Amino acid sequence: MRRAIVIVLICLPAILALVKAASFYAANHNNGALISSGEMREYLLYVPRSYDASRPTPLVISMHGAGGWPVQQMTLTGWNRVAEKERLIVVYPAGAERGGPRVWHVEDPRDVRFISDLIDKIEASYNIDRRRIYANGFSNGGGMAFVLSSRLSDRIAAVGMVGAAQFLPFTWCKDRHAVAMIDFHGTADPDAPYNGGVTWLAPDLLANVPKFAEKWARRNGCSSQSESSVASDVTLREYSSCTDDATVALYTIRGGGHTWPGGEPLLESFVGRTTRSIDASSMMWAFFREHPLVRGNDARDQSRIVGQQP
């Protein structure tokens, strides 16, 4: 009996570790996959209980940051809560691993093709409103949202970004079609600095956030600019009177970190403060709702190569 007890005690840490690993996997596994560009790509799809197959339903694509994963993005953003309230479908695609952590390879056309293939697959199974397909992302996923605005402007109606890590210069985008954009960024973001530059985590030069928004407004042909206070720590710079009503909105969170406003708090000592003054997901949806696609999905140029490089 004593020998059996000793064996159990020796094995217990390993058993607990396996149980914990199994529990983590069960809580963080994806529920969908497809083959795109010869690779197996995964995603997590959330369909609200209010889904009605007889009604065209908006689709929101929400992309995690570097090293993240779909369930983590779902938990961080609270998009499922918005989906239930507003009757929309949300999909959380997984970045490619390719020998390292999951990231979005912003210059690789395979990631754009994956998002396009993912939209096709969801449209084949659900009644999706093709004029209301939106993309948003956090950090590296925000950088991917910029890419989609350039490479899939015939399918994506508007994009949203939070703490976006923009490594590509704005001149990389050769698509001049106006795409509405909403951005949230903290002035104390340690990983994607508000004024641009480099960090220990990102040695490549990151874009200056206000200047990036200004260039986006020029792309959209906006002729009016205004600034207002939204909360004690949040200001809005909005560019309006744009081509196709494609507004550009930049929400600046004073003292905000590399976090999702109103979302699941991250480790403050590592990424900074999460503001509770606003809810980025709810505000993003309100913005998206006002900006349907004006370039018809069915009228898109079939000769266009999705994900081609400039």
Secondary structure, 3 states (H helix, E strand, C coil): CHHHHHHHHHHHHHHHHHHHHHHHHHHHCCCEEEEECCEEEEEEEECCCCCCCCCCEEEEEEECCCCCCHHHHHHHHCHHHHHHHHCCEEEEECCECCCCCCECCCCCHHHHHHHHHHHHHHHHHCCEEEEEEEEEEECHHHHHHHHHHHHCCCCCCEEEEECCCCCCCHHHCCCCCCCEEEEEEECCCCCCCCCCECCCCCCCCECCHHHHHHHHHHHCCCCEEEEEEEECCEEEEEEECCHHHCCEEEEEECCECCCCCCCCCCCHHHHCECCCCCCHHHHHHHHHHCCCCCCCHHHCCCCCCCCCCC
